[in-house]
Amino acid sequence: MATMQCDVVSVKESLFSGAVTMLIAKGVGGELGIMPSHAPLVTLLHPGPIRVLLENGTEEIIYVSGGVLEVQPNVVTVLADTALRAENLDEAAIAEARKTAEQMLANAKSELDSTAALASLSEIAGQLETIRKVKNRAM
């Protein structure tokens, strides 16, 4: 099976580097499936899961808070603001952060407050989607 080099990096660290058969991510235009020899592409990413399919058939799931996806024919690079392996996400902490963000939105006194609360809720939705993907994979 054909492979391509994949690198997923955040501001803090490199989370993944290796050969993959496919990468699935949520870009601004919708969900993208990237395979070897894909046409060159650069797009912004929405918060949510990045699914990396390995040569042996296993799958890695990584949460990104947003960033940039760059595709070259045999190399795909994800440059994320924040990235975490899905198994490191804390569902209880995310639920608490959701309550806080919803309260911030309800009590917003300015457009800036509303925008910050909505950005936080967008990240939280992406984290919850990542957790759901991991749980569905385990079933």
C-alpha positions, -999 to +999 in steps of 0.1 A: +000+000+000+013+035-009+023+058+020+032+094+026+052+111+053+030+128+079+041+153+105+017+167+132+033+194+153+021+219+178+038+250+192+051+228+221+060+195+205+060+171+176+031+147+182+035+124+152+060+118+125+059+087+102+045+070+072+007+069+068-018+057+042-043+084+049-050+115+070-085+128+077-090+163+090-117+190+093-107+220+071-126+252+066-143+238+036-153+205+053-137+171+061-107+162+040-093+128+033-056+130+022-039+101+005-005+097-011-001+117-044-029+141-034-028+175-052-009+202-033-032+220-009-030+245+020-061+250+043-069+262+077-082+236+102-112+237+125-108+225+161-114+187+162-098+153+155-071+145+130-073+108+121-040+093+110-042+058+094-010+038+097+005+012+074-005-016+098-042-006+097-043+010+131-054+046+136-041+075+157-064+102+167-050+136+176-070+167+188-060+200+172-074+234+183-069+247+148-040+254+126-028+248+090-028+217+069-002+216+041-003+188+015+024+180-010+023+148-032+041+126-006+042+148+025+014+161+047+021+185+075-003+197+103+009+228+121-014+232+151-017+259+177-025+232+203-024+194+197-030+165+221-033+128+217-070+119+220-063+096+249-049+125+269-082+145+268-100+148+301-137+145+296-146+158+330-124+189+326-139+195+292-175+193+306-165+218+333-149+241+307-181+239+287-202+251+317-178+280+322-178+290+286-217+289+285-218+311+316-193+335+300-215+337+269-247+342+289-230+370+309-212+386+280-212+424+283-195+431+250-189+416+216-154+408+226-167+387+256-191+369+233-164+362+207-141+348+234-168+325+248-178+313+213-142+305+204-139+285+237-171+266+229-158+258+194-126+243+209-147+224+235-170+210+207-138+198+188-125+181+219-158+164+226-159+152+189-124+138+193-135+119+225-165+105+206-144+092+178-121+074+203-151+059+220-167+048+187-134+032+176-133+012+209-167-004+202 
